[in-house]
Amino acid sequence: MSIVPINEGGGGASDSLWWDPMDRLLNDTPFPFSSAISSFVHDVDLGFGSSLNSRLDWRENSRRHVWKVVLPGFTDEDVLVELQDDRMLQVSLESGNFMSRFKIPEDADLQQLKATMNHGVLLVTVPKLQSALPNVRVVEIEGSG
């Protein structure tokens, strides 16, 4: 398996399509988006001369962390998502041909971790702990007109 960083200075139409499901999850907050983005392409040998071109990305905002794993041609029945000791999240194919592990940040609420999969795209979301959120409230403005 090879891991190659992508999107090092680019951007373009394919990037906006790539992030559409994540953007909906991450843009429901009035806070500016701050992100440390990891983006990798995994070329996985499936045997018999075929390979799987998968992609793994991570983003965060003030409310949650979101991981996106693209596994073309696979369904939720083919994919295993495991939360292991020491906040380690493992995503793998049941066939054993793909596995990726990453550590969940300390500010994540592991009890609220969720995974959904549609059309070969796995989204793993975990909200941040309430104490990690900034203390912001809206103040009503009173006036006469």
Buried (B, 14 or more C-beta within 10 A) or exposed (E): EEEEEEBEEEEEEEEEEBBEBBBEBBEEEEEEEEBEEEBBBBEBEEEEEEEBEBBBBBBBBBBBBBBBBBBEEBEEEBBEBEBEEEBEBEBBBEEEBBEBEBEBBEBBBEEEBEBEBEEBBBBBBBBBBEEBBEEEEEEEEEEEE
